[in-house]
Amino acid sequence: MNDAGNPSPHPSDVDLRLAFFQKLQTVTTKIHATSNLDEIMLDLGMEFCDLFNCDRFTLYAMDHEKDYIVSKVKTGLTSFRDLKLAVTPASIAGYVALTRKTVNIADVYDQAELSRYSPELRFQQGVDQRTGYRTKQMLVAPLISVQSRELLGVVQFINNRDRCPFSAIAEAGVKELCDTLSVAFSQRLKPPQMVRTKYDGLVTDAVLSLPELELATRSARKKDLDVEDVLIDEFQVKLAAIGASLERHFSVPYEHFRPDRIKPVELLKNLKRQYVEESGWMPLEDSKEGMLVVALDPDRVAHTHIVNQIFPKAKPVYRVTSNREFQQMLEHFFGATSDMGSVGELLSGMDDDEVDGEGGTVEVSEAVENELVKLLNKIIVDAHRQGVSDIHIEPLPGKGKTGIRFRKDGTLVPYIEIPASYRSALVARVKIMCDLDISERRKPQDGKIKFKKYGPLDIELRVATIPSAGGVEDIVMRILAAGEPIPLDKLGVLPFNLERLRATIEKPYGLFFVCGPTGSGKTTTLHSVLNYLNTPDTKIWTAEDPVEITQKGLRQVQVNRKAGLDFATVMRAFLRADPDIIMVGEMRDKETVGMGIEASLTGHLVFATLHTNSAPESIVRLLDMGMDPFNFADALLGILAQRLAKRLCGKCKQAYQPGEEELKLLLTEFCEELLNTDSFIKDGAAGRAAVLDGWRQRYAKDGKFTLYRAVGCEECNKGYKGRVGLHELLIGSDKVKKLLQEHARVAQLLAAALEDGMLTLKMDGIEKVLLGITDIKMVRAVCIK
């Protein structure tokens, strides 16, 4: 009891209230640090959600006519639209604006509860119906000016994460938050004093709005990028528009990159590339007006008088250019990198010196070290140009040479050998490029090389070092296949499977897996699927390790386990980020799979990869993880198993007519799995005849089949060049889902899927043999059965 004779509050309530208001104080400080209202909404929205333990937060402001409240809603990466609500009981936020009362609703779909506030109060269900999101709890409060007592706006919190009504603490907290926001509103209503920047002309010319320019500036600051790169890559601003803005700001003409411009050898002979790059200016030509000098910041260069110090007799005439076109001029005059020469030339200066008895190396001179740097760059460039997926550096102990092999189309082929004395220097150079510990030789390490810093290619390599016998270290470098996604119809999926695949992934929600071993093209396929579904009205989040393929319109997250950012953590964050589609690079644990199932059942379309051999095996693997069979069955849309088989070289492959025995063998292998299905058990001969008739209709010409055999030429590897995907598409039909709920064995699931029309990996491969894309030898090599 307290002094007044009233019961004391429970200690836990006091602790909760204290903790809440401490967090609120932190958020309040951040509100006062923002420069405008958009920043409050866009940058602090998630912090408001975490503070009030809810899914979504919306901030509405009164429009000038006082008839509507308006909120800015993101519709894409850089696009917005205004959501307007009338100040009437036709919506909950509109009712709060009208009555200036805070409402705390347990279920917005419960009309009886809404009627307790007003018989006219309604919840607008349109957004829920469009997105599949289910709104339930709402805490909505008015923003009222402390001085004038006029209505400034409304704050709205949706869906308590504990799935219960918002607490009394939250109600008290929202009042204090509204007071803080009201003060911020009053201050921000005055026009802010803008700092003049060289990109202001984009706003003047209506290329961008002022909020978009501010958003680009903040985005560049957060990502540690140049504003120009963000404007060009994320906001699609043309270089011509940037040039016009720079012209206006610096009051000098804009200079475009001209590929036909002749290199001014005399002017550049005393200027090093590094100096030009760092100082941001260079001479272009001697004209009638004077020496034409292009600069990123002409004012700064002119004020330093550096041009006159280097060229005393010259009369500089300045031009401005963008970062991107300055870089093009730099590469045009100085070259992308110094000429690497051939591998043979680089190796010729690296004689195999004596190594000591312990397998150490002699001292490497600075000149040879420079050659070694060029050699490693050349190896990476050659690998990329040859379409190599992995570079293997394999040193031998003692006096043994260091072998380098390339993995092309799934097969390792020898490339070169390097003298033993340069073994340690080569390994050290790779470690330096990916910022690893060069002194650590006993433990495996992994890192990443951004090759643009060292060579002419804008590629990334994932590096793994592995200590091996004899005190040496092996290195494997995976070239990350950055680039545009392959269109879905160019993936090599058979027309029959493509039709079923499209019908499956176009569903509004559910769970779809792509499975197969490492290097079987799972990520490539998933990005093709996402590219097919990627539209301006769809929000897509991806969690990948690493991010290899980038797409405009996707929000992609790089998993970083060292920083505690694993797939499960990212998945939890995604569910609070209002997604339509989620792609998870890998589901390897119960928690991630469980969240994927939960997300798919709450109206999201979820894609993921699995390391399993076949589509039916994937189901059993997931059930063995402890997944609830009924929830899993409800969520499952389909599973696509995949392999990559070597493709016959289109230039040298040799056509021939297969004999009866070869055709019979193909038919036997194709029908091997079908022997377990009811139709084949009843009448296998009729089934085999039906398959053969189908082949004749699709692939035979004048009743004769044409197959191809590998020959080999200068452009291919023993008759093969490139790879083709083999696909096994299991659709989550009612029959499959029923077996899934009954914990059926793989054989039963396989039989049911085959009766639904699924082709196994080998069956799909045989179809591609008949199409002349590959041969049966390659299909057998990648299919277990």
N, C-alpha and C positions, 0 to 999 in steps of 0.2 A: 504493500500500500504506500502511496505517496502522502505528502503532508495534507493534501486536500481530502484524503480518504478514498481516492480513486485507485483502481487497480493499475499497477505499473505495466507499461507495454512489454511484450515478450522481447527478451534480449536479441533474438535473431531478427526480429522486425527492425529494431534499432540499427543493427549491423547492416542489414540490407539497405535501409534508407540512407545511412551514412555513406556506404559504398556507391550507391546510385548517384547521390548528389556530388560526391567527389569526381566521378566520371563526367557528370554534367558540367562541372566547373571547367574541366579540361576542354570540353566541346565549346563552351561559352567563349573561352579564350581564342579558339580557332575561328569562331564566327566573327569576332571583332577584328581578326587579322586579315579577313577576306576583303577584296576590293570591290566586288559587285554581287548582285543577287544571284546571277547565273552561277558564280563560283560557289556560293553557299549550297545551291541545289546539286550541282554536278560533282563537286569535290568532297562535300561533307555528307552526302546522302547515306553512304554505307555506315559512317560513324553514328549517324542518328539511328539507323536500324539496329546496330549493335548495342547502343545505349538503351533503347526501349525493347530490345530482344524481339524484334519483329522482322518480317520478310521484306516489307516495302515501305518507303517513305515518299510522300509527295508534298511539295510546297506550292500553294496557290497564292497569287497576288491579285488585288483588285485591278480591274481595267479602268481606263480614264472615265468611262460613262457610268461606272459604279453598278452596272447591270450584270456583270459577269465576273467570275474569278478565273484566272488563267494560270496554267502551269506549263513549263517548257518540258517536252518529252523527247528523248532521243529515239530516232527511228533508224539510225544507222551509225557508222563510225563517226561521221562528221556532220550528219544532218539532224535537224530538229523539226518538231512541229508543235504548235501551241494547242493545248487541250483546254477548251473553254467550257465552263459550267455556269448555267444561269443561277442567279441568287434566288432560288425557289426550293421548295421541299421535293422537287423532282430528283434530287440527288442528296446524299448524306452531307457532302461538303457544302453544297448549295444551301441546305437547311441550316448548317452551323453558321454560314455567312449571314443568313437572313436573321437568325435569332440571337447570334453572338453567344451561344451556349455550347459548352463542351459536351460531347456525347461519347459514351463508352458502350459499344454494342457487342454482345456475345456472339450473335449470328445474324448477319445482314440479310439472310434469306428468310428469317423468322419475322413475318409481317406483324404478328401480334406484338413482338418486342418493339418494332419500329413504331407501331401505333401508340405505344405508351408515351413516345415523344410527340408525335403528331399523327392524326389519322391520314394526312396527305403524304407523309414521308415515304419515299420509295428508294430502293437501291438500284442503280443502273447496272444491269447484268450484261450489257453488250460486250465489254472488254473480256469478261470471263468466258463468254460464249465463243469469242474469236480466238482466244489463246489457250483455252482448256485449263486455265488457272482458276482455283476455287478460293474466292474471298470468303472469309468467315468473320473474324474479329476485326473491329475498327475502333480506333481512338482518334477523334477529330476535335480540334480546338481552334478558336478564332484568334487572330492576331489583331490586337487593338492598340492604337497609338497611346503611349503613356501621357503625352501632352494634350492632344486634341480629342482623344477618345474616339476617333473615327476608325472604321474597319480598314485594315491594311491587307489582310489576306487570311488564309486558313492553312493549318498543318494537318496532315493525315497520316496515321500509322496503320498498316494493314497486317493482320495475321500474327498473333503472338506465337513465337517459336515453341512455347510450351503447350500450344493448342488449348489455351484457356483464356478467359477474358483478361484484359489488361488490369493490373493491380492498382490499388489505391496509391501506391508509391509512384507508379507511372502517371496517374492522374495529377498528382501534386507536381511531379517533375515537368509535365507538359505545360503547366501554367507558368513555371519559371522559365522554361525554354521560350515560350511565346513572348514573355516580357523582354528577353534578350534579343530575339529576332525582331521585335517591334522597334527597339532602339536601332538595330542594324538597318532596318527598312528606312527609318526616318533619315539616317545618315546617308544611305546610298541613293535616296531619291534626288539628292543634289547632283548635278552633272559632275563627274570626276574630272580632274585635270589629267589629260592624257600626255604621256611622254612621247614626243615625236620620234618615229622610227622610219627606217628606209622602206618599210613595207606599207606605210600608211596610204600610199597611192592606190593600193588594192581596194581599200575601203572607199576612197574617193571615186574610183572608177567602177564601183559596185561589183567588183569581182568577188569580194567577200564581205560579209557583215562584220561589224566591230566585234561582237561576241565570238565569231568564228576565228578572227585574227588573234584574239586573246586566248582562245582555246588552243590554237596552234602554237602560240608562244609558250603556254604552260606545258603542253605536251612535249615540246622540244626540250624544255628545261628538265622535265621529269625523266625523259629517255636519254638525256645527255646527247642530243642531236642538234644539228644546225637547223634554225627555223626554216631556212630555204628548203631543206630536204623534206621536212614535214609538210610544208605547203605544196610541194610538187608531188610527193608520193602518197600522202594521205588525203589532201584536199584537192588534188588534181588541178592545181593552178598551172597555167601554161607559162613557159619561159618568157614569151613575149610580154605577158602581163607583168611579170616580175621585172623585166627590163624597163618597161614604161615607168614603174614605180621608182626604180633606182635612178633613172634619168631625172625624174622630177625632184628626188631628194638631193642628189649631188649636183644638179644643174649642169651635167655634161652628157654628151650622147652615149647611148648604150652600144657596146661592141659585141656582135654575135660571133660565134665560132665559125670559121670558114675552112673547110677541109682542103680547099684549093690554094690556101695562102702559102707562099714560099717562105721557108725558114730563113730568118734574118741572121745568117751565120756570123757576120762581122759584129753585129750588135750583141749576140748571145755568147760569143767565144770566151769572154771573161766571167760569165755568170754561171754558177753551179746550179744544177737542178734543185738541190736541197734549199739553197738560198732563195731562189725564185718562189718555191712552194711556201716557205716560211714567211717571206716578206709580202707576198700577195700582189706583186706587180711584175711586169716584163715589157721590154720594148718590142714593138711589132714591125715597124718599118720607118724609113726616113721618107717623109712626104714634103710637099711644097710648104705646108703650114709649119712643119717642124718634125721632131721625132715623136711618132705615135706611141703612147704608153698606155697600156691597159692595166687597170687596177681594181681590186675588190673594194678599196676605200680610197678614192682619189684625193680626198681632203687630207687624210693622214699622210699619204705619200708626198703630196705637194708641200706640206708644212715641215716635213723632216729634211727636205732638200737633198735627199739621198740620190735622186736621179742625176742632179747636177754635179754631185761629188764623183759619181762613176763616169758620167758623160759630160765633162766640163763645157764642151763647145755646143752641146745640143740645146735646142729649145723644145722642152717637152710639151706635148699636146695630149691632154688626158682624156681617156675613155673609161667608162665603168662597165663591169661585166658581172655575171652571177658566179657563184662558187662552181657550179656544175660546168659552165662553159669555160671558165678559167682552167679547170682540170683537163678539159678536152684540148685546150690550146697547149697546155704543159706537155701532155702526152704526144701531141702532134709534132712539137718541136724537139722534145728530149727523148721521146720513145716511152713505151709503157714501162719497160725495164731495160737494162743493158742487155745486149745480145748474149744469149746463153751459150751459143755454140752447140755442137752435137755432143752426145754422151761420150763418144769415142775420143773427141778432142779434149774434153774435160778430164777423162781418165788417163790420157797419155801423159799428163804432167804429174801423175800420182803413182810413182814407182813403189813397189812393195819393199819397203825398208825392213831391216832386221827387227824382230821383236824379241823381247827378253824371254827367259825361260819360264817366267810366271804368267806369260800371256799378256803382259802390259804392252804399251805402245811407246814408240819414240816420240820426241818432242815434234809437234806439228808446227811448221813455220807459218807466219801470217799470210804469205802468198798462197800456200797450199790450202790454208783454212778458207781463204777467199774462194778458191776453186771448189772446195767442198760445199760451200754455201750455194754456189751456182749449180753444182751437180744435183744437190737435193731439190732445188727449185725446178731444175730440168726434169727430174724424175716425176715430180708431182704434175707438172704441165703435160708431159707425155702420157701419164696415166689417165688424166682427165680427157685428153684428146682421143685416146683409144677406147673410151667408154669403160674404163676399169672401175670395179666397185671397191677393191681393197688392194693396198700395197703392203707386202710382207717383207720386212728386213730381217734376215736370218743369219747372224754371225756364227762362225765356228770358233771354238777355243784354239789357243796356241797360234800356229802360223796359218790356220785355215782362213780362207777368204770369206767375206760377207756377201751372201747371196741375196738378191732382190728379185721377188716374184710378184707378178700381177694376177689378180683374179678377174678373168674376163668370162662373161656369160656363165659364171658358176665354176669355172675350171682354172686352176693355178697354172701359169705359164712362166718360164724363166725370162728374166729381163736382162740384168747385168750382174757382174761380180766386182766387188771393191776390195782392194788390197787390205790385208789384216791390220796393217799399221794405222789405218784411219778409222778402225772400228769404233773406238771410244769417242773420237771427235764427231763422227756421224751421229751416234746416239745422243751425245751432248747437244748437238745442233738441233735435233728434233725436240729434245726436252726444253731447250730455250724457246723455241717457236711456240710451244704450248704451255709455257710458264710452269714447268714441273721442276722438282728438286733434282738438280744434276748430280748431287753427291749421294743420293739414295739409289743404291744398285741392288739391294736385297729384297725389296718389296715391289709388288706390281703397282703401277701408277696409271692414271688415265686423265686425259685432258683434251683440249680442242685447239686446232690451229685455224685462225682466220687468215687465210693465205693472201688476202688482198694487201696485208701489211708487208708482205715479203716478195710477192710476184705479181704477174699481170692478170691473174684470174680472181674473180670475186667468188671464191668457193670456201667451204669449211671442211675440215677433216677431223674426224674423231680418232684419237690416238690412244693406244693401250701399250704399255711396256710390261714385259714379263721376264723376270730373271730365269735363265735356263742354265743347264749343266755346263760346267767349265768356267763359271764366273762371267758369262756374257749375258747380254739382254736382247731379247727379241722385241721387235716393234711391229705392230699392225696398225695401219692407217686406213680408216674407212672414209671414202669420199662421199660426203653427204649429197644426195641427189637433189639439190635445190632446183627449183624451176616451177613452171606452170603445171597444174594437174592435167592428166590425160583425160580427154572427153570420155564419158562412159561408154559410148558406142565404138570407141577406138581401143578398148581394153582387150579385145580378143575373146569376149564372151559370146558363146553361140547365140544366134537369134532367139532360140527357144528359151534359153536361160536368161537372156537380156530382158525379154518381155516379163518373165516371172520376177526378176530382180527389181525392175522398175515398179511393178505393182506392189511389191513388198515395202520398198523404202519410201514410197509416197504415202504410207499410212501416217496419221497425225501423231501417234505415240507408240511406244513399244521398244523392244530391245533387239538389236541386230549385231551378230558377231561375224568377224572375219578371222579364220584360223589357219594355221600353218606354221612351219618351222621358221627360224630366223632367216631372213633374206629371200622369202618367198613372195614378196611384193604386197604384203598385207596393207602397209601404210599407203602405198601408191593407189591401191584399189579403194581404200576408204576416202582418200582425198578426191578421187574421181566421183565417188558417190556424193560427197559434200559439195563438190563443184556443181553437180546436177541439181542439188537441193538449195544451193546458195542464191537466194533472191533478196531484194532490198527489204522485204517485210519479214524476214526470218533472222532471228538472233542465234548464231552458232558459236559455241565455245569449244575449244579443243585443248586437251592436256597431252603433251607429247614429250618423248625423251629419245632423241632430240627433235626439235622442230626442223624438218627437212624441207618440206614443200610449203610455201606460203601462198595464201590466197587473199585477195582483197575481199573484205566483207566478213572474214573469219576473225574471231578474237582468239589468238593462240597463246598458250601458256607453256613455258619450258619447265619441265620438272627438274627440281634441284634437291636431291635427297640430302646432300650435305647441309643444306640450309633448312632441312625439315619440311621441304615442299615435295611430298610424295603424291602419288595418284589419288589416294584417299583424301588427303587434305585439300587438293585442288578440286576434287569432286564435291566436297562439302561446300566450298566457296562458290562453285558454279550454281548450286541449287538456290543460292541467295541472289544470283545475278540475273534473274529473269530470262532464262534461256528457252529457246524453242527446241534446239538440237544440241546434244552434247556428244563429243567424241573423246573417248579415253584411249590413249595409246596402248595400254596394256592392262588387263584385269588379271592379276595373279594372286590376289588374296581375298578372303571371305568378305572383309569389310568393303572393299571397292565394288565387288560383284553385288553385294547386298544393297549398296547405295544406288548402283545402276538399275537394279530391279525396282527399287522404291521410286526412283526418278521416272522410270518408264510408266509406272502405275499412276503417277501423279500428273500425267499429261505431257511428258517430254519424250522426244525421239532420241534414243541413246545408241551410239555405235561404239564398238570396242574390238580389240584384237585378243586372240587367245593362242597360246602355243600348244595346239593339239593336232593330231594326225588327220582326223576326219570330222565331218559335221556331226554324225551320231555320237562319236566318242566325246565330243565337246559337251553334249548334254549330260552324259554320265559323269564327266569330270566336274562339272559345275554342281551337280547334285551331291557328289562326294565331298565337295567343299562345305556342305551343310546348308545349301539353299533350300528354302521351303518349296516343295514341288508345285504346290497350287499357285503361289505367287509367281514362280518362274514360268509356269505354263501360261498364265494370263499375260505375262510381259513379252514372251518370246515371239518375235516376228519371223526370224529365220537365221540360218547360219551358213556362211559361205566358206568352204574349205578351198585352199588354193595351193598350187605348186607352180614352179617355173621350169619348163622343158626347153631344151635348146631348139632354136628355129633353124630350119634348113636354109643355107645361103641361096638367096634368090637368083644370083648370077650363075652359079655352077651346078645347082641341083639337077639330077638326071631323071627324066620321066621314064616309066616302064609300066607294062601291063601285068598286074599280079596274077599268078596262077591260081587254080582252084584250091590247092593246099594252103597257100598263104592267106587267101580270103577266108577259108574255113577256120584257120587258126585265129584270125582277127575276130571272127564271129564268136568262136568259143570263149576267147578272153573277154569279149564284150558282155556275153550272157552269163559269165561265171557268177556274178553277184545276184543276177535275176533268178537263179535257181532256188533262192530262198523265198520268193514271192509266191502267193497263191496261184496266180495265173500260170506260172511256169511249172509249178508242182502238178497242176491239173493236165496241162498239155504243153510240154517244153518244145516239141517240134513245131507247133503252130506259132509259138512265141518267137522262135528263131527265124521262122519264115517271115514273120511280120517285121522283125528288125531288118532282115536282108532286103525286103521290099522297100522299106523306108530309105535305106542306103541307096538303092538303085534310083529312086525318085529324086533324091537330093544330089547325089554325087556322080552317078554313071552317065556316060554319054554314049548313045547308041548301044546301051546295054553293057558297056565295058567301063571298068574302073581304071583310073590313072593314079599311080602312086609315084613317089620320088625317093631317090637314094642320094646320100651325101657323096660328093666327089672331092672337093677341095680346090681352092684357088688362092691367088695372092691376097685377096680382100677378106678371106674368112679363116677360121680355125678348123682345119680338117673337115670342111664341108658345112660348118655351122656358123651362123652369125646372128647374134641377138637371141632373145628368148620369148616364149609365148606362154601365157597363163593357162593352166588347166583348172577347171572350176567344178566344185561339187556344191550345189545349192539346195539346202534343206529348208523347206518352208514350214513354218509353225502351223500346220493344218490341225483341224479338230482331232483327227486320228493320232497325230504325233503328240499333241498336248495331252490326250487321254493316257497314252502310254507313259508320258513323262510323269504325270500325277501318280501312276502306278509303280514308279521306279523300275521301269522295264529295262531289260538288258540291251546291249548295243545291237545284237543281231535282230531283236524285235523292232527296234527303232529304225534300223537300216531297211528291213523288209517293208515297213510302213511307208518310209520315205520313197523307196523305189516304186511302190504302187501309186504314190502321188505324182510320179513323173520325174523324180530326181535322177540325175546321171552321176555316177561315182567319178572320182578323179580319172580312173583308167578309161571309163566309158567316154568321158569328155575328150580325153587324149586320143582315143581311137577315132573319134569323129574328126579331130584335127589332123590325124594321119590321112584320112580319106579326103580331107580338104587340100592336102599337099603342103601343109604348113610345117610339119615335123615328121619324124619316122617313129616306128613302134619301139625301136631300141631306146630312144630318148624318153619315151613315155614310160617304159618299164623301169628306166633308171631312177625316176622320181616318184613312182607309185609303189607302195609296199606290196599291194596285191595286184 
